[in-house]
Amino acid sequence: MKLVSWNVNGVRACLDKGLREYLHSTNADVVCLQEVKAEQHQADLTWLEGYQVLWNPAVKKGYSGTAVLTRNNFAAHALGMGLVEHDNEGRVISVEFPDFHLVNVYTPNAQNELARLPYRLKWDEAFRLYVKRLETTKPVLACGDFNVAHKEIDIARPKENRFSPGFSDEERASFTTLLDSGFIDTFRHFDQRPQQYSWWSYRAGARGKNVGWRIDYWLASEALKPRLKAARIRQEIHGSDHCPVELEIA
């Protein structure tokens, strides 16, 4: 089974910059998109045959939002975490497949000068509790833009970004807490190389120089460890300031 996650930073723009071709060629069973910045009727995906589409737009127009495209049948799905204070930005879609829960997430950014850090940490705790509740019934695969580079190997310039949103001590510790609660960072399970990034600033030619951050993940419950086959970061795929991250499971 092949699964894809991609922060497309505006699905309408990305469709014409490479997303359409990627979706045609990737042959994925499930595709999770973040930061779609549109409602479903604004992004025509009817040309993509064989997929059911689940959409969770933000209340604020043109902001945030997530989508899941699946060729596999599912038992149920949910939009959001069931928490009013966290669910108006369209950041979570959960899908119950026969033998696992899939959770697509676009984690809030802590913003400049860490202005939104207190909310971000509340979000992280709520999300951890949410996926652990799901895990009481089935293992969980959680994917998306978690807006944090976990370790120094996951960012090109760790010293310069020590207090930047997405690399603050608090956010990194919060992500460690999530992993320590029983989740595998699937890419690092297979690949310990440096300079493997999934997001690059649009400024100063960062992508061409590979001055990036790894902030997009596939996390897996420990129970799914025997089924993990491969994890990849598709740095050669353009169309957004992020690139797709892929997971294969048995």
VMD Tcl script that draws the C-alpha trace (Angstrom):
set ca {
  {0.00 0.00 0.00}
  {1.41 3.37 -1.02}
  {0.51 6.54 0.87}
  {1.47 10.14 0.08}
  {1.43 13.35 2.11}
  {2.03 16.79 0.58}
  {1.56 20.34 1.82}
  {0.54 21.89 -1.50}
  {0.39 25.51 -0.23}
  {-2.72 26.23 -2.29}
  {-4.16 23.31 -4.23}
  {-5.43 25.43 -7.11}
  {-2.01 26.88 -7.85}
  {-0.22 23.59 -7.23}
  {-2.40 21.71 -9.73}
  {-0.82 23.74 -12.52}
  {2.70 23.54 -11.08}
  {3.11 19.76 -10.85}
  {0.42 18.31 -8.60}
  {-1.71 17.14 -11.50}
  {1.18 15.25 -13.10}
  {2.30 13.83 -9.78}
  {-1.16 12.50 -8.93}
  {-1.37 10.85 -12.34}
  {2.03 9.19 -12.00}
  {2.34 8.29 -8.33}
  {-0.22 5.46 -8.29}
  {-0.87 6.02 -4.58}
  {-3.65 4.32 -2.67}
  {-4.09 7.33 -0.40}
  {-3.04 10.97 -0.88}
  {-3.19 13.43 2.01}
  {-2.96 17.14 1.22}
  {-2.44 20.02 3.61}
  {-2.86 23.78 3.27}
  {-5.31 23.36 0.38}
  {-6.55 26.97 0.85}
  {-9.82 26.23 -0.95}
  {-13.21 24.65 -0.67}
  {-13.80 21.44 -2.59}
  {-15.87 23.03 -5.36}
  {-13.02 25.46 -6.04}
  {-10.54 22.70 -6.86}
  {-11.82 20.43 -9.63}
  {-10.48 16.91 -9.04}
  {-13.11 15.10 -11.09}
  {-10.45 14.22 -13.69}
  {-8.72 12.01 -11.08}
  {-10.60 8.77 -11.51}
  {-10.98 6.08 -8.87}
  {-10.59 8.24 -5.75}
  {-13.03 9.27 -3.09}
  {-12.28 12.80 -1.83}
  {-12.69 14.02 1.75}
  {-12.33 17.76 2.31}
  {-11.99 19.87 5.45}
  {-11.76 23.59 4.63}
  {-11.06 26.32 7.16}
  {-13.85 28.65 8.17}
  {-11.61 31.51 6.98}
  {-11.66 31.56 3.17}
  {-8.41 30.75 1.37}
  {-6.64 29.59 4.51}
  {-5.29 26.30 5.83}
  {-7.51 23.26 5.12}
  {-6.83 19.59 4.41}
  {-8.00 16.88 2.01}
  {-7.72 13.10 1.70}
  {-7.99 11.21 -1.59}
  {-8.39 7.46 -1.23}
  {-8.85 4.53 -3.58}
  {-9.42 2.22 -0.62}
  {-12.77 1.74 1.03}
  {-13.10 3.04 4.57}
  {-15.50 2.48 7.43}
  {-15.84 6.06 8.67}
  {-14.20 9.45 8.70}
  {-14.13 12.54 10.91}
  {-13.30 16.20 10.27}
  {-11.37 17.79 13.11}
  {-10.67 16.47 16.59}
  {-14.10 17.22 18.02}
  {-12.74 20.25 19.87}
  {-14.31 23.61 19.07}
  {-11.20 25.60 19.97}
  {-9.10 23.65 17.44}
  {-11.46 22.71 14.63}
  {-12.27 25.92 12.73}
  {-9.10 25.92 10.62}
  {-9.68 22.60 8.82}
  {-6.47 21.07 10.08}
  {-7.38 17.41 10.71}
  {-9.08 14.62 8.78}
  {-9.24 11.09 10.21}
  {-10.17 8.04 8.16}
  {-10.88 4.61 9.59}
  {-9.58 1.85 7.34}
  {-10.11 -1.84 8.16}
  {-6.84 -2.27 10.07}
  {-5.67 1.23 11.00}
  {-6.71 4.83 11.49}
  {-5.22 7.41 9.12}
  {-4.87 10.97 10.43}
  {-3.97 13.83 8.09}
  {-2.82 16.95 9.96}
  {-1.66 20.48 9.25}
  {-0.22 21.63 12.57}
  {-0.46 25.35 13.41}
  {2.68 27.46 12.98}
  {4.04 29.14 16.11}
  {4.46 32.33 14.00}
  {7.05 35.11 14.11}
  {8.65 35.69 17.51}
  {6.77 32.57 18.66}
  {3.63 34.67 19.08}
  {1.37 31.64 18.76}
  {3.58 29.21 20.70}
  {1.23 28.84 23.72}
  {-1.64 27.89 21.41}
  {0.66 25.64 19.40}
  {1.65 23.68 22.49}
  {-2.01 23.31 23.53}
  {-2.71 22.02 20.02}
  {0.13 19.51 20.23}
  {-1.19 18.10 23.51}
  {-4.76 17.91 22.17}
  {-3.52 16.16 19.03}
  {-1.43 13.67 21.00}
  {-4.41 12.77 23.17}
  {-6.61 12.49 20.09}
  {-4.39 10.03 18.23}
  {-3.80 8.01 21.38}
  {-7.57 7.69 21.84}
  {-7.84 6.43 18.27}
  {-5.03 4.00 18.97}
  {-7.09 2.27 21.65}
  {-9.14 0.71 18.83}
  {-6.64 0.37 15.96}
  {-3.06 1.37 15.15}
  {-2.59 4.88 13.75}
  {-0.76 6.35 10.77}
  {-0.46 10.12 11.18}
  {0.91 12.25 8.39}
  {1.25 15.83 7.32}
  {3.00 19.10 7.96}
  {3.81 19.00 11.67}
  {5.58 22.38 11.44}
  {8.61 21.24 13.43}
  {12.09 20.08 12.53}
  {12.70 17.51 15.23}
  {16.48 17.31 15.47}
  {19.47 19.26 14.22}
  {19.89 16.76 11.38}
  {16.43 17.84 10.16}
  {17.35 21.48 9.46}
  {20.11 23.03 7.39}
  {21.02 25.79 9.86}
  {20.17 24.66 13.38}
  {22.24 27.24 15.29}
  {20.76 30.19 13.43}
  {17.20 28.89 13.92}
  {17.34 27.86 17.58}
  {14.53 30.28 18.49}
  {12.67 30.26 15.18}
  {9.09 28.96 14.87}
  {9.30 25.29 14.03}
  {12.66 24.79 15.75}
  {12.12 26.18 19.22}
  {13.11 24.01 22.16}
  {9.48 23.84 23.24}
  {8.14 22.61 19.88}
  {10.89 20.04 19.49}
  {10.28 18.72 23.01}
  {6.56 18.54 22.29}
  {7.21 16.47 19.18}
  {9.51 14.20 21.19}
  {6.63 13.67 23.62}
  {4.41 12.58 20.73}
  {7.00 10.10 19.45}
  {7.72 8.81 22.94}
  {4.02 8.06 23.41}
  {4.45 5.22 20.92}
  {5.01 6.51 17.38}
  {7.75 5.86 14.85}
  {9.20 8.60 12.63}
  {9.06 6.36 9.58}
  {11.57 8.26 7.45}
  {14.25 8.07 10.14}
  {13.37 4.41 10.63}
  {14.82 3.82 7.15}
  {17.13 6.77 6.43}
  {19.62 8.53 8.72}
  {21.22 10.75 6.06}
  {21.52 14.51 6.63}
  {20.25 17.14 4.18}
  {16.93 15.35 3.66}
  {14.44 18.21 3.75}
  {10.79 18.60 2.80}
  {10.32 22.39 2.99}
  {12.36 25.34 1.72}
  {11.73 29.05 2.08}
  {10.93 30.89 -1.14}
  {13.59 33.43 -0.16}
  {17.24 33.61 -1.22}
  {17.10 30.59 -3.53}
  {16.87 28.25 -0.54}
  {15.60 25.25 -2.49}
  {18.33 25.43 -5.10}
  {20.90 25.52 -2.31}
  {19.01 22.86 -0.32}
  {18.78 25.13 2.72}
  {15.71 23.41 4.06}
  {13.77 21.87 6.93}
  {12.24 18.41 7.38}
  {8.83 19.23 8.82}
  {6.60 16.77 6.90}
  {6.26 13.29 8.39}
  {4.64 9.89 8.35}
  {4.31 8.62 11.91}
  {3.26 5.05 12.68}
  {2.08 3.29 15.80}
  {4.66 0.83 17.10}
  {2.23 -1.99 16.25}
  {2.66 -1.15 12.55}
  {6.47 -1.43 12.62}
  {6.58 -4.91 11.03}
  {4.51 -3.61 8.10}
  {6.75 -0.65 7.21}
  {8.43 -1.20 3.85}
  {9.84 2.15 2.69}
  {9.70 5.90 3.34}
  {10.83 8.59 0.92}
  {11.13 12.35 0.63}
  {10.55 13.33 -3.01}
  {12.77 16.41 -3.17}
  {12.74 16.37 -6.97}
  {8.98 17.00 -7.10}
  {8.15 20.70 -7.38}
  {4.89 22.64 -7.24}
  {4.93 23.92 -3.67}
  {7.46 25.13 -1.10}
  {7.08 21.61 0.32}
  {7.65 18.31 -1.48}
  {5.72 15.04 -1.15}
  {6.67 12.47 1.47}
  {5.76 8.87 0.76}
  {5.25 5.71 2.80}
  {4.86 2.10 1.73}
  {3.36 -0.48 4.07}
  {2.62 -4.16 3.64}
}
mol new
graphics top color blue
foreach p $ca { graphics top sphere $p radius 0.5 }
foreach p [lrange $ca 0 end-1] q [lrange $ca 1 end] { graphics top cylinder $p $q radius 0.2 }
display resetview
